[in-house]
Amino acid sequence: MSISQKIALQQVILPVLASTPGKFIHLGSAFVIAALGRQALLMTAAHVIREGAQLDGHRPKHHPSALPQFVNSSNTQTFLRTAKLHVNYREDESKGHLADIVHTYINDPSDIALLAVGFPSHIPEKVLFRSRLSLDSSPPAVGTSIIAAGYGDSKMSIINNSDSDLFVFGFQHKLDYRHGKVIELLGRNDPSFRCGPGFRIDAAISSGMSGGPVLNKNYGDRIVACGINTSDISLSDARDATGSGMRATCQALWPAMAITVEHAGLDGAIRPTRLLELVRLGFVSDFGNPALHVKGVPEPGIKKFSIGWE
């Protein structure tokens, strides 16, 4: 893969970071699904955002052992007080920029979140979101060849200038690609259904890869996401431990069609809209044709509902 190809991928698959006073943490990965110049809409795993919220003193809504049914979906947002969330955008081989995560949107209890991000004013105007990943929200078939992508190996360093209170954070990261295939589909009778429909793969998912895309290799040169890296079993207790691949679980994409983007700019106005409408309008590319298959998505404003794939 050429350097230009690597940079192109690092402009659509991005690390998610959290900053608090005196601290910088790598939370996971995300990927661009709508590129709008200085702004973009990204998709990630909801638990990546919730981990950032815990830095801000928020408590989880449910005990970890709770098994909520997906039929009782609820739209939620996460508001932070002192912690700030960012994605790291790679301008070229040597330079990156932090874009701010301005809004987060989650559809409980699925492990999917949408992120509205934007470059702050001090970032050069030439730095723009220009590319996006296409989606295939249809449930992938067992045996589908995939690549699990994300930033599994990262190092954060802090350099303190002894003459001032200025801290400089260094972030070293590598975009990992783990090749494998879909080995099992997860449905209502599986305990993992607490996070919504999903599937398992035989490629390892490291912790920093959470929220990154599962790419469907059946599309050839086109880069198409068919799932989200969610969890795996690690053989180490270290936070940055490498996944074993023994129970690599991924979130299916079609439940995301019910997520409400509260601050969408459509028809010259800011109004709430479902992701499904953004697909219909062409802001998001989806080869799975969710408008035909996803049933039960209500108008924005309805908080609890039941959806399905037909």
N, C-alpha and C positions, 0 to 999 in steps of 0.2 A: 504494500500500500504506500503510495507517495505521500510526501509531507502535506501537500495541498488536500489530498483526500482525508488524511487524519484530522487536519484543521477543520475541514467541512463537517466531519462527524462531531467534533468537539464544539461546534456551533449549534448543534441540535440536540446533543446529549450532554447535560451540564451537571456539575456537582452542586448540591444544595448545602449551604453553610448557615450557621447561626452565630451571631455575635452578641456578647454581653460585655459589660465593662470589664476589661482585662482578660477576656476569654474569646477564643474563636474555635468553633467545633464543626467538623465535617459530619453532616447528618445522613446524607445519602445522595441519590441521583434523581434527575428529572429529564424530560424530553419535550421539545417544542412541538406543539400541534397546530399553532396558528402564529405566523410571523407577521407583525404589524409595524415594522420599522423600529421606533424607539420602544415599542411595547410588544409583548408576546403573551400567549397563553400556553402554559406547560402542564404536563400530566406527571404525577408521581404517586407514590404510595402514601396513604393518609397517615400511617404510623410514623413516617419521616417527619411530617409537620407536627404531629402530636409530641414527638420527642423534643422538638424545638419549643413547644408550648410548656413542657415540663420544666425547662430551664427558667421559664418566667413565673414559676410558682403555680401553674395550673395543675389540677388533679384530674386523672382520667374519669370519664363519665361512668364507667362500669368496672367492676372487679374483673381482673384478667381471666377468671374462670367462667365468666358469663357467656352464654351462648344465644345471643339475640337472633331471631329469625329474619331473614332478608326481606320477607314480605312486609315487615314494618319498617320501611325506609324513612329516614328523616334527614332533611337538608340542614347542615350546620356550617358555621364559620368559626374561625379561630382568631381571637383578638389578643395581641401581645402588648405588654406595658413597657418593659425595659429591653427584652431580647429583640433582636432584629434578624430577619431571615433574608438570605440572598441566594442568587445563583452566580456561578463564576463563568463568564462568557469569554471564550478564547478568540481574540482578534487576529493573532498570528502565532507563529511558533514560539515567540518569546514574550508576548504581552497578553494579559488578560484583564478583564474589568468585572467588577461586581455590579450586577443589576439587582435592584431591590424587589423583594416579593411584597407587593402592595396589598393584594387580597388573596385569601385562600378559601376554597369551596370544597366541602366534603359531603358525600352522600352516605350517612350511616346506614348499616354497619359495614358496607363494603370498604376495602382498604384502597380506595382511590381518592385522590385529591386533584383539583385543578388549581393552578397558580397563575394569577395575573401579575406580571413582572414588568418593570420599566427601568431604563437607565436614568440615574439622577443627572441633574443639569451639568455637573462638573465633568461628566464623561464626554469626550469629543463627539461632535454631532455626526461625524462620519461612521461612528460605531452603531450598527443597526442589526436587528434581527432580520435576516434575509431568507432563511430556509426553515422548513418544517419537516417532520416525519409524517408520512401517511399512516393511517390506521387500517386494520382489518378487525373489526369488532366482533366478527362471527366466532363462535367457539372453535378453537383449533382441533383438528382431528388427531387422534392418537397416531403416532408415527411421524407427525410433521417435523421436518428438520428446522431447528431454531438456533439463534444466537442470543444468549443472555448478555446484555451489555450494561456497563456501569462502572463507577469508580470505586473498585474494591480495595485498591492499594493506595493509601494516601498518607502523607506525613505533614504535620503542622509544627512549625517552629516559631518561636517568639524571640525577637531581638530587641533588647532594651537599650536605649541611648542613655548612658549614665549621667549625661549633662542635662537631661530633661525628663519629663514624664511621658515621652512619646514611646509607644510600643509599635514595632513593625512586625507584622505577621507574614510568615512565608508559608505558602501552601504548595506542596509538591503532590501531583496526582497523575494517575495513568488510567486511560480508558481501557478497561478489560473487555475481552470478547471470549465468551465461553460457549463452545459449540456443543450441540446435543440434539435431543428430540423430545417431543411430548410423549410421556409414557402413561399418563392417567388423567382422566377428567374427574373433577370434583363436583358433586351435586348436593342436594338437600340432605341426604342420609350420611354425609361425611362430616366429621366434627369440624373440619376446616371451613365448612359452609358458613361459620359465624362471620367470616369476612366476605361472603358472597361467592358466586360461582367462580371456579378457578380450575387450575390444572397443575400437574407436576411434570418436571423435566428431569433429565439425567445429567444436567450440567450444574456445577457448584455455583452457589450464590453467596458471595461474601457480604458482610454487613453494609459496607459503603455502596454496594450495588443496589440496595433496596430502593425502589422507585424508578429504577432504570427500565428501559424497554426490553421485552422479549421480541426479537426480530424473526419474522417468518422468512425462511430462506427460499421458499417456493416462488418468490417474486423476482428472482434473478438479480439484476442490477438495481432494482428499485428497493429502497429501504423502507420496510413496512413493519410497524409494531403490531403484534397480536396479543400482547399481555404485558403485565408489570411484574418485575421481580419483587417478591414479598418476603419470603423467609427460607431458612435452611437450617440444618443441624450443624453446629460447629464442634470440633473435637478439642477446642480450647476455650477458656473463660475470658480471654482477652477481648477487649471491645472491638479491635480491628481484626479479629480472627477470620481466617479463611473458611468459607463454607465447605462442607464435605460432599455435598451432592446427594447425601443419603435421603433427604426429604426436602428437596428443593421445590417450593410451592410458589405459584404465580397467580396473579389475579386476572380473570377474564376482563375484557374491556367493555363489553356491551352494557353492564350496569351503569357505567359512567354517563350514558346518554341521558340519564335522569337528573344529573347534577345541574343545579341552577347557577348560572353566572349572573350575579346581581348587578354588575356594573358594565354590561355590554353596551358598546356604542353602535346602535343600529338605527337606520332611517333618520339620522341626524339627532338622535336622542339617546340618553343613557337610560336603559331599562333592563329588568331581569329577563333572562331567557335560558331555556334548557340547552345543554350541549347538543341535543338532537337537532334543534333548530339551526345551530351554527354549522352542523354538517349539511343540512338541507340547503343553506345559503352559500355553501362553498368555502366558508372560512376554515373549515377542517375537512381534510380529505379522508374518506373512509370507504375502502373497497368491500366492506361487509354489508353495505346497504341497510343500515339500521332502521331507516325510515320504514322499510318493508317488514322487518323482523322483530323489532323491539316493541312490545305491546304494553299499554298501560301507563305511558308517560303523561302526566297531567300538565296543565298549564302552570307557570310559575306562581308561587304563593301557596300551593297545597303542600303541606309538610309531611304527611304520612300517606303512603300509597303502596301498591303492589305492582311490580313490572315483571315481564317475562320475555324470553326469546322463543319465537316460533319459526 
